Amino acid sequence: MGRPERTDSHRSTATNKAHYEDVDGEAPPPYELSFGGDSCNVSTAVLDNGRYSMAFEGDSLNKLLQNQELPPLPEYEPPKPIVSPTQNFQGRRLYPLLNIVVQVVGSRGDVQPFIALGQELQKVGHRIRIATHDVFHDFVQDAGLEFYPIGGDPADLMAYMVKNPGVIPKIETVLAGDIRKKRKMIKEILEGCWKSCIEPDPSTDIPFVAEAIIANPPSFAHVHCAQALGIPIHLMFTMPWTATRAFPHPLANIQAKDADPKKINYISYGLVDMMTWQGLGDIINHWRKMTLDLDGAPSMFDSSLVQSGKVPFTYCWSPALVPKPADWVSTIDVCGFFFRSAPSYTPPPEIDNFLKVGSKPVYIGFGSIIMEDPTSMTQMIMASVKACGVRAVVSRGWSKLGMGVEDENVLFIDDCPHEWLFQQVSAVIHHGGAGTTACGLLNGRPTFIVPFFGDQPFWGNMVSVAGAGPGPVDAKTLNSTILSSAIAFLLSPEASTAAGIIAEKMRVEDGVKQAVESFHRHLRVQDLSCDLIPDHPATWVVKGKGKGKWRGRSAEIILSHKAASLLVEQKKIEVKSLRLHKPKPIHQQSKRWDPITATTSAFYDSVINIGSSVGTLVESPMVEYRRARSDFSRSEAASSHVEDDQSHKTHHAGRAAGRAIGRGFGKVGNAFVKTAIDLPLAMADGLAAVPSLYGNKVRDLGPITNSMSGLKAGGNSLRYGFYDGYVGFFTEPYKGVRDHGPLGILTGIAKGSMGLLTQPGSAIFGVVAYPALGLYRQLNASELKGTQGHILAAQQTYGQFLAEHHPSSEEEASEIAHQYDTVSLG
């Protein structure tokens, strides 16, 4: 029997709450985009099943690529083998042991793979903290890992998604206030993720400062926390999040004619990112400014880092099912599914007896999906099972399927480990969660996926392409005829053979170990390791005594807590000479296209920044006044003094309000200073970017992090701006004739004239703006205030804890002092 007809349109080509009070919690974004030109238009919208509809209309996608200057496709790079750096030829470890925070947002099925990963990382010596929702406290700690609560309730998230499977909420959801609740939950998760990086263990009070971050993309805070700390970040996920020509974004439904499908696939990722940023950009940017003391991020800041390969990404699915696309760079690995150790399980008598009395049944279950009409689904299942003459084990799930239904050929069950159950059945039918899909295929079971929302159709298509099941059929269009046809196909020899081939390949994979090796391989060990104790992570930087270079760094030595503590004790260095070490700094640059949009965007951001600062100045004193009075009352009630000293309370609260006023004026002043820098900076960048509009390359002046790099960029801007402008005026006409014949001289003259107008202008603005930006960033990067001050305090507390609980011997102290004397002289 043939495969059921697909009805899915997806096509595969093989801390302070006051901080947020001025962010509109109820404002749903438009969730639609439309752009293009006379001959090519692109429109996107969000569908009711949580997927993104993308319509490409016009002559060709190539015209769109030319007009919108989308990034070029990466060149093919052969996949490199994952080699473990655990030991070298002398048996010494090649990486330091780190404090790793693993940030995960999602359901139990999303958290479970990271539990397995954390356990494997812990085996090699790292300290692992799983930062996820409060409800998973016992789940994490029972696995022997540290837990940190980030807030948010996965049950609420799932209920919201089931009620509103699309990103656009229903009107009843808006009226019920669910939008505000969801956005408030995101704010809570962002704050919780940051605290998970620097706060002590909530149970033991043992200090913790993250030295690396592993996260799944929906945790959202990952790149921003890494930027504030200057530490490595590694993303891991169960569905594609990196642009590729091989297949479209798993959340995209694409409609296009007369266009290269590979290019359509590639740009679908950027469009989904743009839609996502519409809903979260204001919350994330406000959190960045108020909690992390970072500038607001440009649109899709984290995605641009991922797409450029600057953030390593490990995909935890089997390459036997979805091979690594050829256009993914070497910082991206496909390692295999993350499987936990199979739990010990003894089936209850009703399950055991049912399995023994007849042929192997088919499994049907939809997990945590909450259906609008579970009764109809139950009737459909019963009719299909009867029509095919098979037996079935049906998981009731959250929808409570089969209530009041009894049949000798169908057994309705509650929770049962898939690892055990899928060995007892002949085929599986489910909603298409990545973990459930993986478990079924690992056991060689043909699979039919009935997707409800999100990435579930993607997995259905991947199973179908591999031949291990029919194409996915959306839950809303499923009927007993389609389900019967799907069951018949699952029981065919062809499906069984294809599933068996996939299972054989998956059984030789060890996804968790491969992911650990991938994590280690992408670490920049030289920047992470203490110069004196390589097994220890570096936390501090101190200038050496010599003028030479050590490991390429000009007379700088990076030290671990242990090395720094011992050197301070021996008076080799002074505490005040130590600075925080940032082994993996993330430099933020706004992408500019032309001077008009650049200055308009900068002006808009400045108005928002000034308005937010003025709002904080007005509101913060009252918030701090009320909070201080409340705190004073609680502390007084807990003490032996029962009398309420109203004057002391008022004085205490007044001082708190005064400090808030001072901070508020500081923020307002800072906002005006930033505006005075941002506007000429935007003009310089915008003018410099004009040649890119007609295909010329724009010079990269490098990251600007301090006054020296700012002066360097300003000097280069002045030199290259006038040079490129005047030289281009003569060379562009020549290039035009060379490339396009005699008529090319006209376009060459136009390009040269444009460069002559814009590049010297960029130089004039840049020679002032770039040094000013460098000085501003240097002054605002002080380790003694704001977020950097909190990080410094957390590191000092952690260092004291290590010194007290892990003291060094005299031999170690002597050896470290000797190494320091040797290294510091260069």
Secondary structure, 3 states (H helix, E strand, C coil): CCCCCCCCCCCCCCCCHHHHCCCCCCCCCCCEEEEECCCEEEEEEECCCCCEEEEEEECCHHHHHHHHCCCCCCCCCCCCCCCCCCECCCCCECCCCCEEEEECCCCHHHHHHHHHHHHHHHHCCCEEEEEECHHHHHHHHCCCCEEEECCCCHHHHHHHHHHCCCCCCCHHHHHCCHHHHHHHHHHHHHHHHHHHHHCCCCCCCCCCCCCEEEECHHHCCHHHHHHHHCCCEEEEECCCCCCCCCCCCCCEEEEECCCCHHHHHHHHHHHHHHHHHHHHHHHHHHHHHHCCCCCCCCCCHHHHHHHCCCCCEEECCCCCCCCCCCCCCCCEEECCCCCCCCCCCCCCHHHHHHHHCCCCCEEECCCCCCCCCHHHHHHHHHHHHHHHCCCEEEECCCCCCCCCCCECCEEEECCCCHHHHCCCCCEEEECCCHHHHHHHHHCCCCEEECCCCCCHHHHHHHHHHCCCCCCCCCCCCCCHHHHHHHHHHHCCHHHHHHHHHHHHHHHCCCHHHHHHHHHHHCCCHHHHECCCCCCCECCEEEECCCCCEECCEECEEEECHHHHHHHHHCCCCCHHHCEECCCCCCCCCCCCCCHHHHHHHHHHHHHHHHHHHHHHHHHHHHHHHHHHHHHHHHHHHHCCCCCCCHHHHHHHHHHHHHHHHHHHHHHHHHHHHHHHHHHHHHHHHHHHHHHHHHCCCCCCCCCCCCHHHHHHHHHHHHHHHHHHHHHHHHHHHHHHHHHHCCCHHHHHHHHHHHHHHHHHHHHHHHHHHHHHHHHHHHHHCCCCCHHHHHHHHHHHHHHHHHHHHCCCCHHHHHHHHHHHHHHHCC
